[in-house]
Amino acid sequence: MTVKIVTDTLSDIPDDLANELGITLIPLTVSFGHESFLDRIEISSEDFYERMVREDVIPTTTQPSPFSFTNVYNELANESDEILVITLSSKLSGTYQSALNAKSTVSDTCRIEVLDSQKIIMSFGLAVIAAAKMANAGAGIDEIIAATKVRLDNTQLVAYFDSLKYLVKGGRVGKAQGFVGSLLSVKPILTIRDGEMGPLTRVRSKAAGLDYLYNAVATTDNIESVGVEYCTTPEDAEYLIERISDIVPREDIYKSIVCPVVGTYSGPGGVAVSIMSKPS
C-alpha cells in the first residue's frame, strides 16, 4: 500500500498540488476576536490579509486538536497501513504534539510516524512535496523518513518582513529580539534556526530585500527545489521567480501565498524563499 502523507496548512503547499499528490492538509485556526476560521478552509489568505489591514483587531491562532488528527488517521488507515505526518516546528506551535498524542487513538494495525520538521512554511513544505512524490513512486515509510530528514537539514528559509511589529505582538519574535529596536528604520531579513525565527540581516528597502532573497538562491549549490511565497504582493513573487528561473528550472519552483496563521505574525508585505538542496 502507498504511504499516506499528512501535514498541516502551514506548509503552504497549494491546494491543487496537495490534491494532485495525495497530501492531506490539517488546518490550524485563526481568530479575529470571537470569530474563528479554519486556516485556508474557512478563510482564504487573500481575505485574511484584507481584513488584517482593514481592522484594528490583532488576530490570534490555535493549533489543531488531537481529535483533528485522529479523524484523519482513522480515515487514512482504511486506505493504507502506513502514515507519515510532517508538522511545522514544535517550537512555534503545539501542532506536533497534537499529532503525536493522536497516535494512541488509532489501531495498531496502522503504523503512524510523526516528524517535527523544525521548519515553517515552504521550508518544510518542499520536503513534504518530495515525500509525497516518493510515496507515490512506491517508496516505503522508512526510506521516505530518512530522505525527508536529510532534505529538512538541507533546506534554508530566507524571509523579508516589512516590519517585525506583528511578530512582536504575536509573541513569536524568538531570536530576532535584537531587531526590535529598529522596527521603523529597517526591513528585517529572517530565517529559522533550531526551530525558531532568527535574524539574518537588515535592509533599507524592499528592493534590497528582494535582491537579498535572490542572492540566497543564486549562491546555493545543487538546488532540488525552491519555494517563493508572498503575503500581499504577488508581483514580488513573480519578479523573483522570473529572476530565479535563470538558475533553477521553472518546474522546480513552487509559488505560494503565506497562509493566514503565519500571516498573523508576518503581517502584510512579506516575501520569502525556501531553498532545498539535493540529498548528497
QUIQUICOR-V325037 format. One record per residue. SS is DSSP state (A for helix, B for strand, O for the rest). NEAR is the number of other C-alpha atoms within 8 Angstrom. Layout:
ss;near
SS;NEAR
SS;NEAR
//
This chain:
ss;near
O;6
O;10
O;15
B;13
B;15
B;12
B;13
B;13
A;13
A;12
A;15
O;12
O;11
O;7
A;6
A;6
A;8
A;12
A;9
A;7
A;10
O;9
B;12
B;10
B;9
B;11
O;12
O;14
B;13
B;14
B;11
B;10
O;8
O;5
B;6
B;9
B;10
B;11
B;15
O;11
O;8
O;7
B;11
O;11
A;12
A;7
A;8
A;10
A;14
A;8
A;8
A;12
A;8
A;6
O;6
O;6
O;7
O;7
O;10
B;10
B;10
B;7
O;10
O;13
O;8
A;11
A;8
A;9
A;13
A;12
A;8
A;8
A;11
A;9
A;8
A;10
A;11
O;7
O;7
O;12
O;11
B;13
B;17
B;14
B;12
B;13
B;14
O;18
O;14
O;14
O;8
O;9
O;9
O;9
A;12
A;14
A;8
A;13
A;12
A;9
A;8
A;12
A;10
A;6
A;6
O;10
O;6
O;5
O;5
O;11
B;8
B;9
B;7
B;11
B;9
B;10
O;13
O;11
O;12
O;13
O;12
A;13
A;17
A;14
A;12
A;13
A;12
A;13
A;10
A;9
A;13
A;13
A;9
A;10
A;15
A;10
O;6
O;8
O;11
O;9
A;11
A;6
A;8
A;12
A;10
A;8
A;10
A;12
A;9
A;9
A;13
A;13
A;6
O;10
B;12
B;10
B;12
B;12
B;12
B;15
O;14
O;11
O;12
O;13
A;7
A;11
A;13
A;11
A;8
O;10
O;7
O;10
O;12
O;9
B;9
A;11
A;7
A;6
A;10
A;9
A;5
A;7
O;11
O;6
O;6
O;11
B;16
B;15
B;14
B;15
B;12
B;12
B;7
O;5
O;11
B;13
B;13
B;12
B;11
B;8
B;7
B;8
B;11
O;9
O;8
A;10
A;6
A;9
A;13
A;12
A;8
A;8
A;13
A;11
A;8
A;9
A;10
A;8
O;6
O;9
O;5
O;6
B;11
B;9
B;12
B;13
B;15
B;15
B;13
B;15
O;16
O;9
O;10
A;9
A;6
A;10
A;13
A;8
A;8
A;11
A;11
A;8
A;9
A;11
O;10
O;7
O;7
O;10
O;8
A;7
A;5
A;9
B;13
B;9
B;8
B;11
B;10
O;12
O;14
A;14
A;12
A;10
A;12
A;14
A;12
A;12
O;15
O;10
O;10
O;14
B;15
B;13
B;14
B;14
B;15
B;16
B;13
O;9
O;7
O;2
//
